[in-house]
Amino acid sequence: MKSLKLIKLAVFLIGLTFGSANAQITHNITQEEALKIALAAKNKAVEQGALVNIAIVDAGANLKAFIRMDGSYLGSIDVAIKKAKTSRFFDIETGELGKLTQPNGMLFNIEQTNGGLVSFPGGVPIRDENGNIVGAIGISGGTIEQDHEIALTGAMAILN
């Protein structure tokens, strides 16, 4: 399974070099879905007592919805957006990507690309009922465990 993800990642990186990733988009998140996801994530954050920023990007990694909870860290705004974009750029949970970016890892220093990536938990791809990636969610402001759990809750919201 990890080998398949690495192959997909390599193909994606090659695609970035030789063509536009956006040209391959056939499925995209709707505004209604993005808002449903954002509100589900916010409700999970409230349940956990976490003050977070919630970013939803579409299949092209463009910001589609955003919630900044009252009292959340200002610095987490950018982190939430970058987690969502990072997850969509590579179609992987950011925590999983982080395992590949450690020193001597095959993607060490990749965080320096694409205007800055985030490779710790809190970014999750969003899939539709057919398994197509239609966007991604990024959460920042809680612990990395909270951020990840909130992101998973949001990402699952359109499947319910």
Secondary structure, DSSP 8 states (H G I E B T S, - for coil): -HHHHHHHHHHHHHHHHHS-GGGG------HHHHHHHHHHHHHHHHHHT---EEEEEETTS-EEEEEE-TT--THHHHHHHHHHHHHHHHTS-HHHHHHHSSTTSTTTTGGGSTT----SSSEEEEE-TTS-EEEEEEEESS-HHHHHHHHHHHHHGGG-
